[in-house]
Amino acid sequence: MDAITNQGFGSLGPLAACLLICLMIWLLIWQPGAWLLRTLSRRKLSLSNIVVGGLLALISLGENSCAVAAGPAAAAGPIAAGPGRKIRHVLFYDGQPREFSVYLPAACNSDEQANGFPVVFAFHGVMMNGETMAKMTLLHELGNRCNFIVVYPDGDGHGILRTWNSGGRSGRLERIAEDDVGFVRCVIGQLQNRYSIDPKRIHATGFSNGAMLCYRLAVEAPEVFASIAPIAGTLAVPVRNASRFVPTLHIHGTEDKVVAWDGPNLKTPKNLEFLSVPQTLETWKKLLSASGTHVAENPMLVCRAEKWPDRKADGTRIEVQRFGLDPESDVPDLQFVRVIGGGHTWPGGENREWVVGNTSEEFNANEMMWDFFQNHPLP
């Protein structure tokens, strides 16, 4: 045994030893180096962010560990916020670098909000990232005017090829799925440490796959999110008996060809399932009704429906249903907006209509959801 050990590479022959050394160099040096270069180029991260974040990730060992690194703008100390100021963060969750952008309103450098600022998460769809979500929705511009913080996180992936684990996956897709609910919780923890936010007014909106993530957050983190506003996306996870019903504003086009009104079809990728729009609405109505059992033995949903006059020649018409448990209240717990003739679009946003269908100009989704959010803080 000692003789074999002492011979080392010499016992393999010159050619075999050379090949073995090359293999070790490739495994130990080239592969990690190539990974780092790819990460820097694809994610546009600075080397200092990678090093600092990596050290933080190593320090915070353990399952689902969370650490954050940010650029100079997010260094310790007060923030001199300007109109719509953007701060980019790199967060290491589960050992992987994840990114999100924070848009601060101009008032964020004053004492105007004694109880902290509301926060609105905006989750992008497939084949998008936080930056393209910001360009499509311009939600941060409303945030600057109305004094709330907007967070645009990036899903898992590279460049604009990013997705969220919103549920409904099976097979290989399920095995490689990220814990995005845990990631979002981690982001909220970093926001609480870094900014003046109101924990009772954390809301979420999302588009397509991002809308599906909103539903998952409402099911799995109802104690965190005050309300949600999914657009062009439906429920894709089993509904459990949540501790509370999360007030919801749902907006969907009847001519959506991506997340179709009637649910998955032949164009839907394999190993991906989600409910139809009517199924999602019925499931959510049952969940709302069940949440009222603590105040009434047989709670009854109150429904108010209306059809809007057609004011724009955009090929769409609007029908709205509002559901609640209190017949005396004008504030709905569940608001459903049916965009007749609308495509896979964000009403009032920057959409490529030739790809995704008609965009309704009958209303602005940002303004509608902000009105809804303001009426629904955490109890």
Phi, psi and omega per residue, in radians:
M1 nan -0.795 3.129
D2 -1.098 -0.673 -3.117
A3 -1.115 -0.750 -3.137
I4 -1.135 -0.722 -3.120
T5 -1.133 -0.727 -3.079
N6 -1.238 -0.410 -3.124
Q7 -1.201 -0.492 3.107
G8 1.020 -2.463 -3.093
F9 -1.205 -0.359 -3.080
G10 -1.056 -0.537 -3.107
S11 -1.278 -0.228 -3.117
L12 -1.525 -0.242 -3.042
G13 1.589 2.664 -3.063
P14 -1.016 -0.794 -3.072
L15 -1.169 -0.793 -3.132
A16 -1.134 -0.700 3.127
A17 -1.104 -0.715 3.124
C18 -1.095 -0.758 3.131
L19 -1.120 -0.695 3.141
L20 -1.139 -0.720 3.115
I21 -1.108 -0.739 3.111
C22 -1.078 -0.692 3.124
L23 -1.113 -0.731 3.132
M24 -1.134 -0.701 3.107
I25 -1.092 -0.732 -3.121
W26 -1.121 -0.721 -3.096
L27 -1.286 -0.712 -2.981
L28 -1.600 -0.443 -3.034
I29 -2.079 -0.963 -3.020
W30 -1.157 -0.811 -3.092
Q31 -1.072 -0.872 3.098
P32 -1.077 -0.665 3.118
G33 -1.125 -0.750 3.123
A34 -1.126 -0.699 3.101
W35 -1.057 -0.735 -3.129
L36 -1.116 -0.757 3.127
L37 -1.102 -0.731 3.116
R38 -1.101 -0.723 -3.130
T39 -1.106 -0.764 -3.140
L40 -1.106 -0.743 -3.079
S41 -1.289 -0.740 -3.083
R42 -1.288 -0.721 -3.048
R43 -1.650 -0.140 3.125
K44 0.992 0.771 3.129
L45 -1.673 2.582 3.040
S46 -1.360 2.687 3.141
L47 -1.070 -0.640 3.134
S48 -1.115 -0.660 3.102
N49 -1.107 -0.741 3.140
I50 -1.096 -0.789 -3.088
V51 -1.163 -0.873 -3.119
V52 -1.093 -0.804 -3.137
G53 -1.113 -0.657 3.125
G54 -1.126 -0.718 3.102
L55 -1.119 -0.727 3.102
L56 -1.085 -0.701 -3.136
A57 -1.144 -0.632 3.122
L58 -1.217 -0.647 -3.139
I59 -1.158 -0.750 -3.089
S60 -1.559 1.139 -3.133
L61 -1.226 2.812 3.130
G62 2.109 2.837 -3.098
E63 -1.125 2.397 3.129
N64 0.951 0.695 3.113
S65 -1.215 2.707 -3.024
C66 -2.421 2.260 3.063
A67 -2.559 2.762 -3.059
V68 -2.299 2.512 2.973
A69 -2.314 2.527 -3.117
A70 -2.497 2.887 3.141
G71 -1.255 -3.105 -3.102
P72 -0.969 -0.561 -3.105
A73 -1.132 -0.368 -3.094
A74 -1.873 0.356 3.094
A75 -1.195 2.915 -3.083
A76 -1.101 2.604 3.124
G77 2.062 2.996 -3.107
P78 -1.161 2.654 -3.117
I79 -1.786 2.172 3.029
A80 -1.581 1.464 -3.004
A81 -1.351 2.491 3.018
G82 -1.979 3.074 -3.125
P83 -0.997 2.103 3.088
G84 1.091 0.523 -3.086
R85 -1.116 2.356 -3.109
K86 -1.883 2.300 3.064
I87 -2.186 2.185 -3.092
R88 -1.671 2.305 -3.140
H89 -2.094 2.570 2.986
V90 -2.052 2.076 -3.092
L91 -2.029 2.268 3.103
F92 -1.679 1.914 3.141
Y93 -2.113 2.249 -3.103
D94 1.014 0.546 3.116
G95 1.393 0.054 -3.103
Q96 -2.005 2.452 3.085
P97 -1.281 2.195 3.080
R98 -2.193 2.567 -3.029
E99 -2.154 2.668 3.020
F100 -2.715 2.616 3.113
S101 -1.922 2.453 3.122
V102 -2.042 2.172 3.061
Y103 -1.831 2.098 -3.091
L104 -1.764 2.400 3.030
P105 -1.252 2.787 -3.102
A106 -1.037 -0.558 -3.091
A107 -1.275 -0.023 -3.043
C108 -1.219 -0.230 3.108
N109 -1.765 0.343 3.116
S110 -2.177 3.120 3.107
D111 -1.716 0.379 -3.053
E112 -1.093 -0.617 -3.112
Q113 -1.815 1.574 -3.060
A114 -1.105 -0.558 -3.093
N115 -1.710 0.203 -3.131
G116 1.620 2.891 -3.074
F117 -1.640 2.521 2.971
P118 -1.106 2.702 3.125
V119 -2.202 2.346 3.043
V120 -2.129 2.036 3.007
F121 -1.439 2.411 3.093
A122 -2.194 1.889 -3.062
F123 -1.701 2.223 -3.096
H124 -1.320 3.006 3.075
G125 -1.673 -3.062 3.093
V126 -1.139 2.618 -3.116
M127 1.105 0.484 3.107
M128 -2.389 3.109 2.933
N129 -2.561 -3.055 -3.095
G130 -1.067 -0.615 -3.124
E131 -1.161 -0.783 3.130
T132 -1.213 -0.528 3.055
M133 -1.122 -0.720 3.118
A134 -1.109 -0.718 -3.131
K135 -1.195 -0.609 -3.113
M136 -1.305 -0.714 -3.008
T137 -1.670 -0.587 -3.044
L138 0.960 0.568 -3.103
L139 -1.125 -0.535 -3.119
H140 -1.158 -0.455 3.085
E141 -1.170 -0.707 3.045
L142 -1.161 -0.655 3.103
G143 -1.045 -0.671 3.123
N144 -1.178 -0.647 -3.140
R145 -1.305 -0.620 -3.017
C146 -1.843 0.107 3.031
N147 1.131 0.957 2.929
F148 -2.367 2.676 -3.129
I149 -1.506 2.403 3.090
V150 -2.004 2.307 3.125
V151 -2.040 2.158 3.072
Y152 -1.936 1.680 3.105
P153 -1.424 2.769 3.022
D154 -1.759 2.351 3.031
G155 -1.270 -3.112 -3.139
D156 -1.321 2.424 3.124
G157 2.400 -2.745 -3.100
H158 -2.331 2.529 3.091
G159 1.006 -2.244 3.096
I160 -1.681 0.072 -3.129
L161 -1.623 1.215 -3.041
R162 -2.150 2.642 -3.131
T163 -2.440 2.906 3.035
W164 -2.022 2.551 3.025
N165 -1.457 1.477 -3.071
S166 -1.629 0.063 -3.089
G167 1.709 3.133 3.100
G168 1.328 0.166 -3.132
R169 -1.684 2.663 3.072
S170 -2.522 2.931 3.106
G171 1.114 -2.391 -3.088
R172 -1.093 -0.661 3.140
L173 -1.042 -0.644 3.134
E174 -1.241 -0.639 -3.089
R175 -1.196 -0.563 -3.080
I176 -1.689 0.095 -3.039
A177 -1.196 2.451 3.086
E178 -1.483 2.762 3.064
D179 -1.522 1.404 -3.062
D180 -1.319 -0.447 3.049
V181 -1.135 -0.766 3.078
G182 -1.103 -0.689 3.103
F183 -1.067 -0.786 -3.130
V184 -1.130 -0.708 3.071
R185 -1.027 -0.703 -3.136
C186 -1.143 -0.722 3.087
V187 -1.037 -0.757 3.140
I188 -1.077 -0.703 3.079
G189 -1.043 -0.713 3.112
Q190 -1.186 -0.663 3.102
L191 -1.095 -0.715 -3.140
Q192 -1.136 -0.581 3.128
N193 -1.342 -0.477 -2.956
R194 -1.792 -0.642 -3.013
Y195 -2.149 2.909 3.064
S196 -1.560 1.702 -3.114
I197 -2.100 2.727 3.106
D198 -1.688 1.925 -3.086
P199 -1.134 -0.272 3.107
K200 -1.543 -0.051 -3.110
R201 -2.304 0.993 3.028
I202 -1.846 2.088 -3.044
H203 -2.161 2.895 -3.140
A204 -2.453 2.426 2.945
T205 -2.280 2.862 -3.129
G206 -2.898 2.790 -3.126
F207 -2.074 2.241 3.045
S208 1.070 -2.029 3.079
N209 -1.007 -0.615 3.079
G210 -1.187 -0.559 3.058
A211 -1.171 -0.682 3.089
M212 -1.086 -0.642 3.085
L213 -1.131 -0.627 3.083
C214 -0.996 -0.777 3.121
Y215 -1.104 -0.708 3.137
R216 -1.118 -0.709 3.108
L217 -1.114 -0.643 3.110
A218 -1.145 -0.558 3.134
V219 -1.397 -0.733 -2.982
E220 -1.778 -0.225 3.113
A221 -2.425 0.912 -3.077
P222 -1.206 -0.325 3.137
E223 -1.423 -0.159 -3.085
V224 -1.745 -0.796 -3.017
F225 -1.684 2.200 -3.121
A226 -1.240 -0.686 3.118
S227 -2.838 2.891 -3.131
I228 -2.358 2.765 3.099
A229 -2.447 1.361 3.112
P230 -1.281 2.405 3.123
I231 -2.196 2.177 3.075
A232 1.069 0.613 3.079
G233 -2.672 2.645 -3.043
T234 -2.160 -3.076 -3.105
L235 -1.327 2.335 -3.107
A236 -2.336 0.231 3.106
V237 -2.250 2.686 3.059
P238 -1.105 2.483 -3.138
V239 -1.618 2.127 3.079
R240 -1.723 3.026 3.070
N241 -1.324 1.593 -3.094
A242 -1.271 2.781 -3.139
S243 -1.213 -0.377 3.088
R244 -2.746 2.718 3.019
F245 -1.455 2.250 3.128
V246 -1.559 1.995 3.133
P247 -0.907 2.404 -2.950
T248 -2.369 2.327 2.947
L249 -1.951 2.027 -3.119
H250 -1.973 2.278 3.121
I251 -2.159 2.262 -3.078
H252 -2.655 2.435 3.084
G253 -1.556 2.417 -3.120
T254 -1.235 -0.362 -3.138
E255 -1.825 0.413 3.072
D256 -1.140 2.136 -3.131
K257 -1.742 -0.097 -3.110
V258 -1.683 -1.095 2.965
V259 -1.790 1.485 -2.934
A260 -1.119 2.592 -3.141
W261 -0.938 -0.721 -3.088
D262 -1.603 0.188 3.065
G263 1.651 -2.981 -3.089
P264 -0.956 2.514 3.100
N265 -2.391 -2.880 -3.084
L266 -1.121 -0.374 3.140
K267 -1.511 -0.180 -3.124
T268 -1.268 2.310 3.116
P269 -0.985 2.560 3.086
K270 -1.115 2.742 3.141
N271 1.117 0.389 3.111
L272 -2.343 2.151 -3.103
E273 -2.291 2.570 3.054
F274 -2.761 2.782 -3.128
L275 -1.331 2.735 3.007
S276 -1.238 2.968 3.104
V277 -1.110 -0.849 3.100
P278 -1.044 -0.679 3.116
Q279 -1.130 -0.709 3.113
T280 -1.088 -0.787 -3.139
L281 -1.087 -0.775 -3.130
E282 -1.141 -0.712 3.113
T283 -1.086 -0.739 -3.099
W284 -1.248 -0.586 3.071
K285 -1.135 -0.718 3.101
K286 -1.126 -0.689 3.126
L287 -1.136 -0.718 3.101
L288 -1.120 -0.780 3.140
S289 -1.083 -0.729 3.129
A290 -1.132 -0.533 -3.133
S291 -1.218 -0.268 -3.133
G292 -1.574 0.013 -3.098
T293 -1.171 -0.283 3.127
H294 -1.401 -0.187 3.124
V295 -2.038 -0.246 3.138
A296 -2.664 2.547 -3.120
E297 -1.168 -0.724 3.115
N298 -2.248 1.358 -3.089
P299 -1.120 2.432 3.140
M300 -1.995 2.309 3.071
L301 -1.347 2.359 3.044
V302 -1.714 2.197 -3.110
C303 -2.025 2.267 3.029
R304 -2.127 2.173 -3.094
A305 -2.095 2.562 3.109
E306 -2.652 2.621 3.048
K307 -1.967 2.229 -3.118
W308 -1.447 2.577 3.017
P309 -1.150 2.521 -3.124
D310 -1.378 1.833 -3.027
R311 -1.788 -0.306 -3.094
K312 -2.162 2.493 3.101
A313 -1.528 1.154 -3.085
D314 -2.042 0.133 3.123
G315 1.396 0.210 -3.126
T316 -2.245 2.703 2.996
R317 -2.353 2.739 -2.996
I318 -2.090 2.294 2.965
E319 -2.183 2.375 -3.074
V320 -2.191 2.341 3.012
Q321 -2.099 2.330 3.131
R322 -2.132 2.260 -3.094
F323 -2.110 2.478 3.089
G324 -2.774 2.999 3.141
L325 -1.777 -0.265 -3.092
D326 -1.853 1.902 -3.115
P327 -1.150 -0.268 -3.127
E328 -1.590 -0.130 -3.055
S329 -1.738 2.464 3.046
D330 -1.648 0.018 -3.126
V331 -1.723 1.961 -3.103
P332 -1.363 2.610 3.008
D333 -1.508 -0.463 3.127
L334 -2.365 2.119 3.134
Q335 -2.145 2.195 -3.062
F336 -2.075 2.109 -3.106
V337 -1.937 2.016 3.126
R338 -1.719 2.000 -3.139
V339 -1.673 1.650 -3.089
I340 -1.227 2.143 -3.091
G341 1.528 -0.081 -3.121
G342 -1.381 2.597 3.135
G343 -1.701 -2.719 3.133
H344 -1.476 1.290 -2.943
T345 -2.410 2.932 3.084
W346 -1.868 1.847 -3.078
P347 -0.952 2.191 -3.113
G348 1.470 -0.029 -3.102
G349 -1.687 -3.106 3.119
E350 -1.603 1.711 -3.099
N351 -2.065 2.624 3.036
R352 -1.564 1.611 -2.996
E353 -1.098 -0.548 -3.112
W354 -1.178 -0.266 3.113
V355 -1.748 -0.766 -2.926
V356 -1.960 -0.021 3.089
G357 1.757 -3.017 -3.059
N358 -1.143 2.399 3.009
T359 -1.830 2.187 -3.130
S360 -1.331 2.307 3.012
E361 -1.861 0.194 3.141
E362 -1.209 -0.423 3.110
F363 -2.731 2.909 3.110
N364 -1.885 2.080 -3.076
A365 -1.054 -0.660 -3.128
N366 -1.056 -0.836 -3.098
E367 -1.183 -0.683 3.127
M368 -1.110 -0.768 -3.099
M369 -1.222 -0.601 3.137
W370 -1.164 -0.687 3.034
D371 -1.028 -0.729 3.137
F372 -1.160 -0.801 -3.121
F373 -1.047 -0.727 -3.089
Q374 -1.081 -0.484 -3.138
N375 -1.505 -0.015 -3.029
H376 -2.369 1.207 2.941
P377 -1.322 2.888 3.023
L378 -1.091 2.494 3.115
P379 -1.164 nan nan
